[in-house]
Every structure is written in structure tokens, then in C-alpha cells.
Amino acid sequence: MILVLWRFIGPAKMTKIQKIYLILLIIGYLLLITPASAARLYFEPQELTIGTEKEFSVAVNIDADKRVNAFSAAVSIFGPLIPFDINEANSVINFWIEKPNWDKTTRLLTFSGITPGGFEGEKGRLLVIKFKAEKEGAAVLSFDKEKTKVYLHTANGIEDSLELSELRLPIVKGKENIGVEIPDNVPPEWFAPEISQDPNIFDNKYFLVFATQDKNSGIDHYEVCEGNKTKCVIAESPYLLQNQKLNQKIFVKAIDKSNNERMAMVEPRYPLKWYELWWIWGIIILGIIAIFVAKKIK
């Protein structure tokens, strides 16, 4: 088509107006034959019709023609549904900025995270939502357009164009959903916690950062144990260290939703000197007492 127009008008016979017209025509034609590239967020239901018996799962997926590395989403849940568990196993998101959070008032499930190196392809799993149906009716899952963003894997973090799909699910009484239970005996992946310090965080005090993944059931929670494996507290990263002297070992437990556990250890940055260890003084004192008693017996 372009070649025919070019021969018809001819560069020698073209006026200024004709040149402008031809340029606009070429641009319009190229826009028509070149489809716009956009990432797509959508839901993948376990079943197309939901029953009020047992739970069921819906995956939140992404298709990306271009490499993307940051996600921020808000899932609107309308209807007689209760989300009771979020599974992050096998997610393309490696680091969560905001862990999945369900707000009963707004009926929004929000989350955000990043994927170092980016993701490009089809059916990239972001997370899986487990639901229970309170009663029969109709449910609609959709994305809040204002709060759902995807960013390209670029130095400037450019926002990608985005296609958002919704999911409508009829809920009927008497139908029993198909339960999919996968045995999980595998602990979370190996990880290495790090001690850090930043004037903008915790008033420049030492804190601990940590993260790992569990490809089967997903991470349930972390526990931090300072100096003793048995004295632990449930914690999130970043975690303000209680022992700012950094003279004790730190243990971090990652526990998945099947109760499998992975423990990582951080060596003390400033270990205690031998004369600061109470158990060494205990041995010395016991030795002195033993010598004193032995002399008395003789």
C-alpha cells in the first residue's frame, strides 16, 4: 500500500501538504499493523463453578511481553467469599515490599513486590488465594485500576501499559469443590541474613535483614533468636536487633505453612573475649574448688 502511494504521488511531484499527508498515512498504517504491547493481569480459577462445600483456589497470574520487575496490585473481592489463606509459593515475586494484606472493610487484597532480573513470559504466578464461600450467589474478582501497576525492567522504572481482566464465578449450593492438597516435606530455601545499619532506619541502630522462599506451601513466618536458639520472637525484615553490641550469635528460623523449618545463623561481629565468658570463669572457679577440696582430703 505504501509503495503504491509513493509511486502515485512521486517525490518529485509532492507538495508540502502531500508530504505531511503521506507521513501521517504511513504512521497510521504502522500503528495498525503493529499491535500495542501490554502486560496482562488475570485470574486462573481452579473451577469455573464454585460450590459452597470446601475451599477453592484462584491464582493471580501475569503475561508479560516485555521484561517487568516490579508489581503493585489491589484485588477487589465482591460477593460471598472469604479469603483465608494466601500462598506465595512459586511466585515470580522474590521480595515483598508489602506482603499480601486483606482489608475486610474495603474488600481489597493488596500486595507489592519486586523481581530482580525481571520476568517475561506467560502464566507468571504472583500468588494463589484460597477462598471459602459463605453462601450461594455470584462472586466477582477484579483489579483496582488506580492501585494496580506494573513496571518495566529498566533503570528508570517506567510503568508498563496494563490489561486487567476480571473473573466472575457463580456459587451454587450442593456442589463440592475439588480439594488440591500437595504434601510438603521440604524446608524453605537456604538464606543468609545480614546485619545492616542506616541513618534513615531505626535511628541508625543495627538491624537484621532476611528473606527466603518456599516453593511448595509458602513462607508462614520468621523467628529471630538472639544468643539462644530457644529464646525466639516472631519477626519481620528488617528487624531491630536488641543486642546492639553484636557480640552474640543470631539465629533466624524460616517456617513454612507446612511447619517445615530452615535455620540460618549470623556469627557475632564483635565476639566476646575469653575473660568475658561466664562459663569459662565457672570452670576456673570449679577447678579452684576441686583443688582446695583435694588438699583438705589429704
C-alpha positions as CSV (number, residue, x, y, z in Angstrom):
1,M,0.0,0.0,0.0
2,I,2.8,2.4,1.0
3,L,4.7,1.6,-2.2
4,V,1.6,2.2,-4.4
5,L,1.0,5.6,-2.8
6,W,4.7,6.5,-3.1
7,R,4.6,5.8,-6.9
8,F,1.3,7.6,-7.3
9,I,2.4,10.8,-5.6
10,G,6.1,10.6,-6.5
11,P,8.7,12.5,-4.6
12,A,9.2,15.0,-7.5
13,K,5.6,15.9,-7.7
14,M,4.9,16.1,-3.9
15,T,3.8,19.4,-2.4
16,K,4.5,20.2,1.2
17,I,0.9,19.3,2.2
18,Q,1.2,16.0,0.3
19,K,4.4,15.1,2.2
20,I,2.7,15.8,5.5
21,Y,-0.3,13.7,4.4
22,L,1.9,10.8,3.3
23,I,3.9,10.9,6.6
24,L,0.7,10.8,8.7
25,L,-0.6,8.0,6.5
26,I,2.5,5.9,7.0
27,I,2.4,6.4,10.8
28,G,-1.2,5.5,11.0
29,Y,-0.6,2.4,8.9
30,L,2.3,1.3,11.0
31,L,0.2,1.7,14.2
32,L,-2.5,-0.5,12.6
33,I,-0.1,-3.3,11.7
34,T,1.9,-3.1,14.9
35,P,-0.2,-4.3,17.9
36,A,0.4,-2.4,21.2
37,S,2.4,-4.5,23.7
38,A,0.9,-4.6,27.2
39,A,1.3,-6.8,30.3
40,R,-1.9,-8.6,31.3
41,L,-3.0,-9.5,34.8
42,Y,-5.7,-12.1,35.2
43,F,-7.2,-14.8,37.4
44,E,-6.9,-18.5,36.8
45,P,-9.7,-20.3,38.7
46,Q,-9.4,-23.9,40.0
47,E,-13.0,-24.4,38.9
48,L,-15.4,-22.4,36.7
49,T,-18.4,-23.0,39.0
50,I,-17.9,-22.9,42.8
51,G,-19.7,-24.8,45.4
52,T,-20.4,-23.8,49.0
53,E,-18.7,-27.0,50.2
54,K,-15.0,-26.9,51.0
55,E,-12.5,-24.3,49.9
56,F,-11.2,-23.5,46.4
57,S,-8.2,-21.6,44.9
58,V,-7.7,-18.8,42.4
59,A,-4.3,-17.9,41.1
60,V,-3.3,-14.3,40.2
61,N,-1.2,-14.5,37.0
62,I,0.7,-12.2,34.7
63,D,1.6,-12.4,31.0
64,A,4.4,-10.0,30.0
65,D,5.7,-9.4,26.5
66,K,8.4,-7.1,27.9
67,R,10.5,-7.8,31.0
68,V,8.9,-6.4,34.1
69,N,10.3,-6.4,37.6
70,A,8.0,-4.5,40.0
71,F,4.4,-5.1,40.8
72,S,1.8,-3.3,42.9
73,A,-1.8,-4.6,42.9
74,A,-5.1,-4.4,44.6
75,V,-7.6,-7.2,44.1
76,S,-11.3,-6.3,44.7
77,I,-13.3,-9.3,46.0
78,F,-17.1,-8.9,45.6
79,G,-19.6,-11.5,46.7
80,P,-20.0,-14.1,49.5
81,L,-16.3,-15.0,49.5
82,I,-13.8,-15.1,52.4
83,P,-10.1,-15.2,51.5
84,F,-8.5,-17.2,54.4
85,D,-5.0,-18.1,53.0
86,I,-2.5,-16.6,50.6
87,N,0.1,-18.9,49.1
88,E,3.2,-17.2,47.7
89,A,4.9,-20.5,46.7
90,N,6.4,-20.4,43.2
91,S,5.7,-16.7,42.9
92,V,7.7,-14.7,40.4
93,I,7.9,-12.1,43.1
94,N,11.1,-12.7,45.1
95,F,11.0,-9.8,47.5
96,W,7.8,-8.5,49.0
97,I,7.5,-4.8,49.7
98,E,4.0,-5.2,51.0
99,K,3.0,-8.8,51.9
100,P,-0.5,-9.7,50.8
101,N,-2.9,-8.0,53.1
102,W,-6.7,-8.4,53.2
103,D,-8.9,-5.5,54.3
104,K,-12.4,-6.6,55.3
105,T,-13.7,-3.0,55.2
106,T,-12.6,-2.1,51.6
107,R,-12.8,-5.7,50.4
108,L,-9.3,-5.2,48.9
109,L,-6.4,-7.6,48.9
110,T,-3.3,-5.5,48.3
111,F,0.3,-6.5,47.7
112,S,3.5,-5.3,46.1
113,G,7.0,-6.7,45.4
114,I,9.9,-6.9,43.0
115,T,11.6,-9.5,40.9
116,P,15.4,-8.9,40.5
117,G,16.3,-9.7,36.9
118,G,12.7,-9.2,35.8
119,F,10.0,-11.6,34.4
120,E,9.0,-12.1,30.8
121,G,6.6,-14.8,29.5
122,E,3.2,-16.3,30.1
123,K,1.4,-17.5,33.2
124,G,3.8,-16.0,35.7
125,R,2.3,-16.8,39.1
126,L,2.1,-13.9,41.5
127,L,0.1,-15.7,44.3
128,V,-2.7,-18.1,45.0
129,I,-5.7,-17.1,47.0
130,K,-7.7,-19.7,48.9
131,F,-11.4,-18.9,49.4
132,K,-14.4,-20.2,51.3
133,A,-17.9,-19.4,50.1
134,E,-20.3,-18.2,52.8
135,K,-23.4,-18.9,50.7
136,E,-24.6,-19.3,47.1
137,G,-24.7,-16.3,44.8
138,A,-22.2,-14.6,42.4
139,A,-18.7,-13.5,43.0
140,V,-16.5,-11.1,41.1
141,L,-12.8,-10.7,41.3
142,S,-11.3,-7.6,39.7
143,F,-8.3,-5.3,39.9
144,D,-8.5,-1.8,41.2
145,K,-7.1,0.2,38.2
146,E,-5.8,3.1,40.3
147,K,-3.8,0.8,42.7
148,T,-2.6,-1.8,40.2
149,K,0.7,-1.0,38.5
150,V,3.4,-3.0,36.7
151,Y,6.9,-1.5,35.9
152,L,9.3,-2.4,33.2
153,H,12.8,-3.8,34.0
154,T,14.6,-0.5,33.2
155,A,16.9,1.8,35.0
156,N,14.1,4.4,35.3
157,G,11.3,2.0,36.3
158,I,8.9,3.0,33.6
159,E,5.3,2.0,34.1
160,D,4.1,-0.6,31.6
161,S,0.8,-0.5,29.9
162,L,-1.5,-2.9,31.5
163,E,-4.5,-5.0,30.6
164,L,-6.7,-6.1,33.5
165,S,-9.1,-9.0,33.4
166,E,-11.9,-9.8,35.9
167,L,-13.3,-13.1,36.9
168,R,-17.0,-13.9,37.5
169,L,-17.8,-17.0,39.5
170,P,-21.2,-18.5,40.1
171,I,-21.5,-20.1,43.5
172,V,-24.0,-22.9,43.8
173,K,-25.3,-24.9,46.7
174,G,-24.6,-28.7,46.9
175,K,-21.5,-28.7,44.7
176,E,-18.3,-29.8,46.4
177,N,-15.1,-28.2,45.3
178,I,-12.2,-30.3,44.3
179,G,-9.6,-30.0,47.0
180,V,-5.9,-30.0,45.9
181,E,-3.5,-30.8,48.7
182,I,0.2,-31.2,47.9
183,P,2.3,-32.9,50.6
184,D,5.2,-30.6,51.7
185,N,8.1,-32.1,53.5
186,V,10.7,-29.7,52.1
187,P,12.0,-26.9,54.2
188,P,12.3,-23.3,52.9
189,E,15.3,-22.5,50.7
190,W,18.7,-21.6,52.2
191,F,19.2,-18.0,53.0
192,A,21.8,-15.7,54.6
193,P,20.6,-12.9,57.0
194,E,22.7,-9.8,57.1
195,I,23.3,-7.1,59.7
196,S,23.0,-3.6,58.4
197,Q,22.9,0.0,59.6
198,D,21.3,3.1,58.1
199,P,20.8,6.6,59.4
200,N,17.2,6.6,58.0
201,I,16.2,3.3,59.6
202,F,15.8,2.6,63.4
203,D,17.8,5.8,64.3
204,N,21.0,4.3,62.8
205,K,20.8,1.3,65.1
206,Y,21.8,-2.2,63.9
207,F,19.1,-4.2,62.3
208,L,18.8,-7.6,60.5
209,V,17.5,-8.2,57.0
210,F,16.5,-11.6,55.8
211,A,14.3,-13.3,53.1
212,T,13.8,-16.6,51.5
213,Q,11.3,-18.6,49.5
214,D,9.4,-21.9,49.9
215,K,8.3,-23.4,46.6
216,N,5.7,-25.7,48.0
217,S,3.4,-24.3,50.7
218,G,5.0,-20.8,51.0
219,I,6.6,-19.0,54.0
220,D,4.4,-18.7,57.1
221,H,6.6,-16.6,59.3
222,Y,10.1,-15.9,60.6
223,E,11.6,-16.1,64.1
224,V,14.7,-14.4,65.3
225,C,16.7,-15.8,68.3
226,E,19.5,-13.6,69.7
227,G,22.2,-15.5,71.5
228,N,20.0,-18.6,72.2
229,K,18.1,-20.9,69.8
230,T,15.3,-21.4,72.3
231,K,14.5,-17.7,73.0
232,C,12.9,-16.6,69.8
233,V,10.4,-13.9,68.7
234,I,8.3,-13.8,65.6
235,A,9.8,-11.1,63.4
236,E,9.7,-9.4,60.0
237,S,12.5,-8.0,58.0
238,P,14.0,-5.5,58.7
239,Y,14.3,-6.5,62.4
240,L,15.8,-4.1,65.1
241,L,18.4,-6.1,67.0
242,Q,18.0,-6.0,70.8
243,N,21.7,-6.7,71.3
244,Q,23.4,-3.7,69.7
245,K,26.8,-4.9,70.9
246,L,26.7,-7.6,68.2
247,N,28.6,-9.9,70.5
248,Q,26.3,-12.9,70.3
249,K,25.2,-15.4,67.6
250,I,21.9,-14.6,65.9
251,F,19.6,-17.4,64.6
252,V,16.8,-16.9,62.1
253,K,14.2,-19.5,61.5
254,A,12.1,-19.5,58.3
255,I,9.0,-21.7,58.9
256,D,6.7,-22.6,56.0
257,K,2.9,-23.2,56.1
258,S,3.5,-27.0,56.5
259,N,5.7,-26.3,59.6
260,N,8.9,-27.2,57.9
261,E,11.8,-25.1,59.2
262,R,15.1,-23.7,57.9
263,M,17.6,-22.1,60.3
264,A,20.3,-19.6,59.4
265,M,23.0,-18.3,61.7
266,V,24.9,-15.0,61.8
267,E,28.2,-15.0,63.6
268,P,28.9,-12.3,66.2
269,R,30.6,-9.3,64.6
270,Y,32.4,-8.4,67.9
271,P,32.8,-11.8,69.7
272,L,33.3,-11.7,73.5
273,K,36.9,-12.1,74.8
274,W,37.6,-15.3,76.7
275,Y,37.6,-13.4,80.0
276,E,34.1,-12.1,79.3
277,L,32.6,-15.6,79.0
278,W,30.9,-16.6,82.3
279,W,31.2,-20.3,81.6
280,I,35.0,-20.0,81.5
281,W,35.0,-18.3,84.9
282,G,32.7,-21.1,86.1
283,I,35.2,-23.8,85.0
284,I,38.1,-21.8,86.7
285,I,36.1,-21.5,89.9
286,L,35.1,-25.1,89.9
287,G,38.7,-26.1,89.3
288,I,39.9,-24.0,92.2
289,I,37.3,-25.5,94.5
290,A,38.3,-29.0,93.3
291,I,41.9,-28.3,94.1
292,F,41.0,-26.9,97.6
293,V,38.8,-29.9,98.4
294,A,41.5,-32.3,97.3
295,K,44.1,-30.7,99.6
296,K,41.7,-30.8,102.5
297,I,41.1,-34.5,102.0
298,K,44.9,-35.2,102.1
